[in-house]
Amino acid sequence: MKELILGGARSGKSSLAEQRAKASGLSLIYLATGQAGDREMAERIVHHQQRRGPEWQLVEEPRLLAERLQQYARADTCILVDCLTLWLSNCLFADEQGSEWDRQKQALLEVLPNLPGQIILVGNETGMGVVPMGEISRRFVDENGWLHQALASQCQRVTLTVAGLPHILKDGDAE
């Protein structure tokens, strides 16, 4: 099964994803896209690691998400990807033209439907506010929204998390 869990900052989406992964009864892989670029981010990463526990295998990959998913996906494994939004940032700002993002996004969308096992994707919903003023901010919000739409069409379950409460948006076959 493929699942997309969205929510705002501190909405409870990562905790929900971890709960669902554990409930799968499968081997657990945490595929982390974040990088500790500063002290505060390093603290966030440590907090996530401590919360998870030793049953998780950690794979860190800031940009080559499709490749890592192909490498680690197995019928007896649940891979939790946290988070798509950091992955987007890493790829979008990897080059001036954003071509890295275009390649990596396409690779993910092509590989995801055929991956074995359970895949849980976590992302920040950024499109519920006002349209950002700056060009790069608008592009980021646009790309994030388009990515979520494309993934939601491929996932069997889509959940929006608000204030720690999951709201099922889709629970059935991919469209």
C-alpha positions, 0 to 999 in steps of 0.5 A: 500500500502507498500512503500520503500523510499531509499536515502543517508544522507540528500537526502530528503527521510524523507521529501518525506515520510512525504509528501506522508503520509500526502497525503494519507488522513489517520491517521498518525503514525510516528514509530521512530527507532532512539535513542538519544544516544548523543547530536547531535542525540537528536538534529536531533530527535527534528528537525524531530519532529518539522517538522512533526507537531501535526497531527502525533502520535509518536511511538518510537521503536528501535528493535521490529518493526514487533510487533509495526507494527502489533499493530498499523496498521489499514485500516485507518492509514498510518505508516511511519517507519523512519528509517530502517537503525537505526533499523538494527543498533539497532538489529545488535548490540544488541548481539554478534552473531547478532541473534536478527537481524535475528529474527527481520528481519524475523518477519518484512518480514513475517508480512509486506505483511498482514498489513492493511493500508499504510506503508511507510518504509524509509532507507539509501542506503549504498551500492553505495560506496566502499566495507568497510574495516572492517568486521562489516562495511561490514556486516552492508552494506551487511545486509542493502542491503539484507533487502532493496532487500527483502522489495523492492520485497514486496512493491508496490512502491520503490523510490530512493531520490537523492538531494531532487528529487524522482526517482521511481524505482517501481510503481505497484504490489509487485513481 
